Amino acid sequence: MYTRSDNVFVYYKKDNPENPLGTLVFEPETSKLVSWVLLCQGN
């Protein structure tokens, strides 16, 4: 189950939105990228 957060961006393939490819986490005050996590490299 996904929760909403203003400083987290999840990306996925359009044809398979149930399986995220990765996430980006941003610093709330500066909006700078603080973490990039690759969950799946795909096929």
PDB file of N, H, CA, C and O in Angstrom:
ATOM      1  N   MET A   1       0.836  -1.183   0.000  1.00  0.00           N
ATOM      2  CA  MET A   1       0.000   0.000   0.000  1.00  0.00           C
ATOM      3  C   MET A   1       0.880   1.245   0.000  1.00  0.00           C
ATOM      4  O   MET A   1       1.869   1.310   0.730  1.00  0.00           O
ATOM      5  N   TYR A   2       0.526   2.213  -0.804  1.00  0.00           N
ATOM      6  H   TYR A   2      -0.278   2.159  -1.396  1.00  0.00           H
ATOM      7  CA  TYR A   2       1.305   3.435  -0.914  1.00  0.00           C
ATOM      8  C   TYR A   2       0.682   4.546  -0.072  1.00  0.00           C
ATOM      9  O   TYR A   2      -0.540   4.639   0.051  1.00  0.00           O
ATOM     10  N   THR A   3       1.530   5.373   0.498  1.00  0.00           N
ATOM     11  H   THR A   3       2.522   5.297   0.399  1.00  0.00           H
ATOM     12  CA  THR A   3       1.059   6.545   1.230  1.00  0.00           C
ATOM     13  C   THR A   3       1.541   7.787   0.498  1.00  0.00           C
ATOM     14  O   THR A   3       2.525   7.735  -0.241  1.00  0.00           O
ATOM     15  N   ARG A   4       0.862   8.889   0.698  1.00  0.00           N
ATOM     16  H   ARG A   4       0.063   8.931   1.298  1.00  0.00           H
ATOM     17  CA  ARG A   4       1.206  10.131   0.019  1.00  0.00           C
ATOM     18  C   ARG A   4       2.181  10.929   0.872  1.00  0.00           C
ATOM     19  O   ARG A   4       2.006  11.062   2.083  1.00  0.00           O
ATOM     20  N   SER A   5       3.201  11.452   0.225  1.00  0.00           N
ATOM     21  H   SER A   5       3.343  11.344  -0.759  1.00  0.00           H
ATOM     22  CA  SER A   5       4.151  12.327   0.873  1.00  0.00           C
ATOM     23  C   SER A   5       4.556  13.407  -0.122  1.00  0.00           C
ATOM     24  O   SER A   5       4.798  13.112  -1.293  1.00  0.00           O
ATOM     25  N   ASP A   6       4.629  14.638   0.328  1.00  0.00           N
ATOM     26  H   ASP A   6       4.432  14.878   1.279  1.00  0.00           H
ATOM     27  CA  ASP A   6       4.941  15.748  -0.574  1.00  0.00           C
ATOM     28  C   ASP A   6       6.384  15.753  -1.050  1.00  0.00           C
ATOM     29  O   ASP A   6       6.692  16.392  -2.056  1.00  0.00           O
ATOM     30  N   ASN A   7       7.278  15.057  -0.354  1.00  0.00           N
ATOM     31  H   ASN A   7       7.028  14.538   0.463  1.00  0.00           H
ATOM     32  CA  ASN A   7       8.682  15.087  -0.747  1.00  0.00           C
ATOM     33  C   ASN A   7       9.183  13.761  -1.321  1.00  0.00           C
ATOM     34  O   ASN A   7      10.394  13.557  -1.417  1.00  0.00           O
ATOM     35  N   VAL A   8       8.282  12.858  -1.702  1.00  0.00           N
ATOM     36  H   VAL A   8       7.299  13.023  -1.624  1.00  0.00           H
ATOM     37  CA  VAL A   8       8.667  11.580  -2.289  1.00  0.00           C
ATOM     38  C   VAL A   8       8.016  11.432  -3.659  1.00  0.00           C
ATOM     39  O   VAL A   8       6.819  11.670  -3.819  1.00  0.00           O
ATOM     40  N   PHE A   9       8.819  11.034  -4.647  1.00  0.00           N
ATOM     41  H   PHE A   9       9.792  10.840  -4.517  1.00  0.00           H
ATOM     42  CA  PHE A   9       8.333  10.825  -6.001  1.00  0.00           C
ATOM     43  C   PHE A   9       8.629   9.381  -6.384  1.00  0.00           C
ATOM     44  O   PHE A   9       9.782   8.953  -6.335  1.00  0.00           O
ATOM     45  N   VAL A  10       7.604   8.631  -6.761  1.00  0.00           N
ATOM     46  H   VAL A  10       6.668   8.979  -6.801  1.00  0.00           H
ATOM     47  CA  VAL A  10       7.756   7.235  -7.183  1.00  0.00           C
ATOM     48  C   VAL A  10       7.543   7.180  -8.684  1.00  0.00           C
ATOM     49  O   VAL A  10       6.585   7.753  -9.202  1.00  0.00           O
ATOM     50  N   TYR A  11       8.435   6.492  -9.385  1.00  0.00           N
ATOM     51  H   TYR A  11       9.214   6.027  -8.964  1.00  0.00           H
ATOM     52  CA  TYR A  11       8.265   6.374 -10.834  1.00  0.00           C
ATOM     53  C   TYR A  11       8.104   4.912 -11.224  1.00  0.00           C
ATOM     54  O   TYR A  11       8.609   4.006 -10.560  1.00  0.00           O
ATOM     55  N   TYR A  12       7.379   4.711 -12.330  1.00  0.00           N
ATOM     56  H   TYR A  12       6.969   5.447 -12.869  1.00  0.00           H
ATOM     57  CA  TYR A  12       7.014   3.375 -12.771  1.00  0.00           C
ATOM     58  C   TYR A  12       6.733   3.396 -14.264  1.00  0.00           C
ATOM     59  O   TYR A  12       6.603   4.461 -14.867  1.00  0.00           O
ATOM     60  N   LYS A  13       6.641   2.206 -14.859  1.00  0.00           N
ATOM     61  H   LYS A  13       6.748   1.341 -14.370  1.00  0.00           H
ATOM     62  CA  LYS A  13       6.247   2.101 -16.266  1.00  0.00           C
ATOM     63  C   LYS A  13       4.748   2.302 -16.364  1.00  0.00           C
ATOM     64  O   LYS A  13       3.988   1.824 -15.522  1.00  0.00           O
ATOM     65  N   LYS A  14       4.337   3.004 -17.387  1.00  0.00           N
ATOM     66  H   LYS A  14       4.954   3.392 -18.071  1.00  0.00           H
ATOM     67  CA  LYS A  14       2.929   3.325 -17.581  1.00  0.00           C
ATOM     68  C   LYS A  14       2.055   2.072 -17.694  1.00  0.00           C
ATOM     69  O   LYS A  14       0.916   2.067 -17.227  1.00  0.00           O
ATOM     70  N   ASP A  15       2.579   1.023 -18.305  1.00  0.00           N
ATOM     71  H   ASP A  15       3.504   1.027 -18.684  1.00  0.00           H
ATOM     72  CA  ASP A  15       1.800  -0.194 -18.499  1.00  0.00           C
ATOM     73  C   ASP A  15       1.795  -1.112 -17.272  1.00  0.00           C
ATOM     74  O   ASP A  15       1.107  -2.133 -17.280  1.00  0.00           O
ATOM     75  N   ASN A  16       2.547  -0.772 -16.219  1.00  0.00           N
ATOM     76  H   ASN A  16       3.105   0.057 -16.213  1.00  0.00           H
ATOM     77  CA  ASN A  16       2.600  -1.597 -15.016  1.00  0.00           C
ATOM     78  C   ASN A  16       2.747  -0.722 -13.760  1.00  0.00           C
ATOM     79  O   ASN A  16       3.788  -0.770 -13.104  1.00  0.00           O
ATOM     80  N   PRO A  17       1.733   0.069 -13.417  1.00  0.00           N
ATOM     81  CA  PRO A  17       1.856   1.000 -12.293  1.00  0.00           C
ATOM     82  C   PRO A  17       1.878   0.347 -10.919  1.00  0.00           C
ATOM     83  O   PRO A  17       2.171   1.021  -9.932  1.00  0.00           O
ATOM     84  N   GLU A  18       1.582  -0.928 -10.825  1.00  0.00           N
ATOM     85  H   GLU A  18       1.345  -1.476 -11.627  1.00  0.00           H
ATOM     86  CA  GLU A  18       1.597  -1.611  -9.526  1.00  0.00           C
ATOM     87  C   GLU A  18       3.012  -1.955  -9.064  1.00  0.00           C
ATOM     88  O   GLU A  18       3.218  -2.258  -7.889  1.00  0.00           O
ATOM     89  N   ASN A  19       3.989  -1.912  -9.969  1.00  0.00           N
ATOM     90  H   ASN A  19       3.822  -1.666 -10.924  1.00  0.00           H
ATOM     91  CA  ASN A  19       5.371  -2.251  -9.635  1.00  0.00           C
ATOM     92  C   ASN A  19       6.281  -1.055  -9.874  1.00  0.00           C
ATOM     93  O   ASN A  19       6.747  -0.858 -10.996  1.00  0.00           O
ATOM     94  N   PRO A  20       6.546  -0.251  -8.846  1.00  0.00           N
ATOM     95  CA  PRO A  20       7.390   0.923  -9.021  1.00  0.00           C
ATOM     96  C   PRO A  20       8.820   0.539  -9.392  1.00  0.00           C
ATOM     97  O   PRO A  20       9.335  -0.481  -8.934  1.00  0.00           O
ATOM     98  N   LEU A  21       9.453   1.360 -10.221  1.00  0.00           N
ATOM     99  H   LEU A  21       9.034   2.189 -10.593  1.00  0.00           H
ATOM    100  CA  LEU A  21      10.843   1.138 -10.620  1.00  0.00           C
ATOM    101  C   LEU A  21      11.811   1.747  -9.619  1.00  0.00           C
ATOM    102  O   LEU A  21      12.907   1.226  -9.413  1.00  0.00           O
ATOM    103  N   GLY A  22      11.410   2.840  -9.000  1.00  0.00           N
ATOM    104  H   GLY A  22      10.520   3.263  -9.168  1.00  0.00           H
ATOM    105  CA  GLY A  22      12.285   3.504  -8.040  1.00  0.00           C
ATOM    106  C   GLY A  22      11.615   4.679  -7.381  1.00  0.00           C
ATOM    107  O   GLY A  22      10.471   5.018  -7.684  1.00  0.00           O
ATOM    108  N   THR A  23      12.346   5.300  -6.469  1.00  0.00           N
ATOM    109  H   THR A  23      13.276   5.025  -6.222  1.00  0.00           H
ATOM    110  CA  THR A  23      11.815   6.462  -5.758  1.00  0.00           C
ATOM    111  C   THR A  23      12.872   7.567  -5.670  1.00  0.00           C
ATOM    112  O   THR A  23      14.075   7.306  -5.664  1.00  0.00           O
ATOM    113  N   LEU A  24      12.395   8.775  -5.605  1.00  0.00           N
ATOM    114  H   LEU A  24      11.418   8.987  -5.610  1.00  0.00           H
ATOM    115  CA  LEU A  24      13.235   9.945  -5.365  1.00  0.00           C
ATOM    116  C   LEU A  24      12.723  10.613  -4.098  1.00  0.00           C
ATOM    117  O   LEU A  24      11.518  10.813  -3.945  1.00  0.00           O
ATOM    118  N   VAL A  25      13.627  10.960  -3.190  1.00  0.00           N
ATOM    119  H   VAL A  25      14.606  10.798  -3.315  1.00  0.00           H
ATOM    120  CA  VAL A  25      13.244  11.631  -1.946  1.00  0.00           C
ATOM    121  C   VAL A  25      13.898  13.006  -1.940  1.00  0.00           C
ATOM    122  O   VAL A  25      15.102  13.138  -2.158  1.00  0.00           O
ATOM    123  N   PHE A  26      13.085  14.026  -1.686  1.00  0.00           N
ATOM    124  H   PHE A  26      12.107  13.918  -1.509  1.00  0.00           H
ATOM    125  CA  PHE A  26      13.557  15.405  -1.706  1.00  0.00           C
ATOM    126  C   PHE A  26      13.526  16.015  -0.312  1.00  0.00           C
ATOM    127  O   PHE A  26      12.668  15.679   0.505  1.00  0.00           O
ATOM    128  N   GLU A  27      14.463  16.911  -0.049  1.00  0.00           N
ATOM    129  H   GLU A  27      15.160  17.185  -0.712  1.00  0.00           H
ATOM    130  CA  GLU A  27      14.511  17.675   1.196  1.00  0.00           C
ATOM    131  C   GLU A  27      13.337  18.645   1.193  1.00  0.00           C
ATOM    132  O   GLU A  27      13.220  19.445   0.265  1.00  0.00           O
ATOM    133  N   PRO A  28      12.466  18.603   2.194  1.00  0.00           N
ATOM    134  CA  PRO A  28      11.264  19.452   2.194  1.00  0.00           C
ATOM    135  C   PRO A  28      11.550  20.962   2.159  1.00  0.00           C
ATOM    136  O   PRO A  28      10.824  21.709   1.503  1.00  0.00           O
ATOM    137  N   GLU A  29      12.593  21.412   2.853  1.00  0.00           N
ATOM    138  H   GLU A  29      13.183  20.805   3.386  1.00  0.00           H
ATOM    139  CA  GLU A  29      12.855  22.852   2.932  1.00  0.00           C
ATOM    140  C   GLU A  29      13.499  23.412   1.667  1.00  0.00           C
ATOM    141  O   GLU A  29      13.171  24.522   1.246  1.00  0.00           O
ATOM    142  N   THR A  30      14.423  22.647   1.051  1.00  0.00           N
ATOM    143  H   THR A  30      14.690  21.746   1.393  1.00  0.00           H
ATOM    144  CA  THR A  30      15.159  23.160  -0.100  1.00  0.00           C
ATOM    145  C   THR A  30      14.716  22.541  -1.421  1.00  0.00           C
ATOM    146  O   THR A  30      15.083  23.034  -2.488  1.00  0.00           O
ATOM    147  N   SER A  31      13.943  21.483  -1.364  1.00  0.00           N
ATOM    148  H   SER A  31      13.644  21.082  -0.497  1.00  0.00           H
ATOM    149  CA  SER A  31      13.491  20.728  -2.541  1.00  0.00           C
ATOM    150  C   SER A  31      14.644  20.099  -3.317  1.00  0.00           C
ATOM    151  O   SER A  31      14.498  19.799  -4.502  1.00  0.00           O
ATOM    152  N   LYS A  32      15.782  19.896  -2.666  1.00  0.00           N
ATOM    153  H   LYS A  32      15.901  20.139  -1.704  1.00  0.00           H
ATOM    154  CA  LYS A  32      16.919  19.232  -3.296  1.00  0.00           C
ATOM    155  C   LYS A  32      16.807  17.727  -3.116  1.00  0.00           C
ATOM    156  O   LYS A  32      16.285  17.241  -2.112  1.00  0.00           O
ATOM    157  N   LEU A  33      17.307  17.002  -4.106  1.00  0.00           N
ATOM    158  H   LEU A  33      17.731  17.398  -4.921  1.00  0.00           H
ATOM    159  CA  LEU A  33      17.283  15.546  -4.066  1.00  0.00           C
ATOM    160  C   LEU A  33      18.233  15.047  -2.975  1.00  0.00           C
ATOM    161  O   LEU A  33      19.404  15.426  -2.948  1.00  0.00           O
ATOM    162  N   VAL A  34      17.726  14.195  -2.075  1.00  0.00           N
ATOM    163  H   VAL A  34      16.775  13.887  -2.098  1.00  0.00           H
ATOM    164  CA  VAL A  34      18.565  13.645  -1.017  1.00  0.00           C
ATOM    165  C   VAL A  34      18.757  12.142  -1.143  1.00  0.00           C
ATOM    166  O   VAL A  34      19.697  11.588  -0.573  1.00  0.00           O
ATOM    167  N   SER A  35      17.878  11.478  -1.882  1.00  0.00           N
ATOM    168  H   SER A  35      17.115  11.928  -2.345  1.00  0.00           H
ATOM    169  CA  SER A  35      18.010  10.035  -2.033  1.00  0.00           C
ATOM    170  C   SER A  35      17.353   9.575  -3.315  1.00  0.00           C
ATOM    171  O   SER A  35      16.290  10.062  -3.701  1.00  0.00           O
ATOM    172  N   TRP A  36      18.010   8.623  -3.972  1.00  0.00           N
ATOM    173  H   TRP A  36      18.873   8.227  -3.658  1.00  0.00           H
ATOM    174  CA  TRP A  36      17.475   8.016  -5.172  1.00  0.00           C
ATOM    175  C   TRP A  36      17.604   6.508  -4.969  1.00  0.00           C
ATOM    176  O   TRP A  36      18.705   6.000  -4.756  1.00  0.00           O
ATOM    177  N   VAL A  37      16.493   5.800  -5.034  1.00  0.00           N
ATOM    178  H   VAL A  37      15.598   6.212  -5.208  1.00  0.00           H
ATOM    179  CA  VAL A  37      16.495   4.353  -4.795  1.00  0.00           C
ATOM    180  C   VAL A  37      15.933   3.648  -6.020  1.00  0.00           C
ATOM    181  O   VAL A  37      14.799   3.898  -6.429  1.00  0.00           O
ATOM    182  N   LEU A  38      16.733   2.769  -6.598  1.00  0.00           N
ATOM    183  H   LEU A  38      17.654   2.566  -6.266  1.00  0.00           H
ATOM    184  CA  LEU A  38      16.294   1.969  -7.736  1.00  0.00           C
ATOM    185  C   LEU A  38      15.741   0.663  -7.198  1.00  0.00           C
ATOM    186  O   LEU A  38      16.481  -0.126  -6.611  1.00  0.00           O
ATOM    187  N   LEU A  39      14.454   0.425  -7.388  1.00  0.00           N
ATOM    188  H   LEU A  39      13.853   1.066  -7.865  1.00  0.00           H
ATOM    189  CA  LEU A  39      13.803  -0.777  -6.871  1.00  0.00           C
ATOM    190  C   LEU A  39      13.861  -1.934  -7.846  1.00  0.00           C
ATOM    191  O   LEU A  39      13.999  -3.089  -7.444  1.00  0.00           O
ATOM    192  N   CYS A  40      13.755  -1.621  -9.136  1.00  0.00           N
ATOM    193  H   CYS A  40      13.642  -0.683  -9.463  1.00  0.00           H
ATOM    194  CA  CYS A  40      13.699  -2.674 -10.148  1.00  0.00           C
ATOM    195  C   CYS A  40      14.284  -2.132 -11.438  1.00  0.00           C
ATOM    196  O   CYS A  40      13.945  -1.024 -11.854  1.00  0.00           O
ATOM    197  N   GLN A  41      15.161  -2.898 -12.078  1.00  0.00           N
ATOM    198  H   GLN A  41      15.436  -3.798 -11.739  1.00  0.00           H
ATOM    199  CA  GLN A  41      15.772  -2.450 -13.333  1.00  0.00           C
ATOM    200  C   GLN A  41      14.928  -2.813 -14.533  1.00  0.00           C
ATOM    201  O   GLN A  41      15.243  -2.397 -15.648  1.00  0.00           O
ATOM    202  N   GLY A  42      13.879  -3.564 -14.344  1.00  0.00           N
ATOM    203  H   GLY A  42      13.623  -3.902 -13.438  1.00  0.00           H
ATOM    204  CA  GLY A  42      13.015  -3.932 -15.448  1.00  0.00           C
ATOM    205  C   GLY A  42      13.570  -5.110 -16.234  1.00  0.00           C
ATOM    206  O   GLY A  42      14.516  -5.777 -15.814  1.00  0.00           O
ATOM    207  N   ASN A  43      12.952  -5.347 -17.390  1.00  0.00           N
ATOM    208  H   ASN A  43      12.184  -4.805 -17.732  1.00  0.00           H
ATOM    209  CA  ASN A  43      13.370  -6.485 -18.207  1.00  0.00           C
ATOM    210  C   ASN A  43      14.324  -6.060 -19.285  1.00  0.00           C
ATOM    211  O   ASN A  43      14.779  -6.893 -20.069  1.00  0.00           O
TER     212      ASN A  43
END
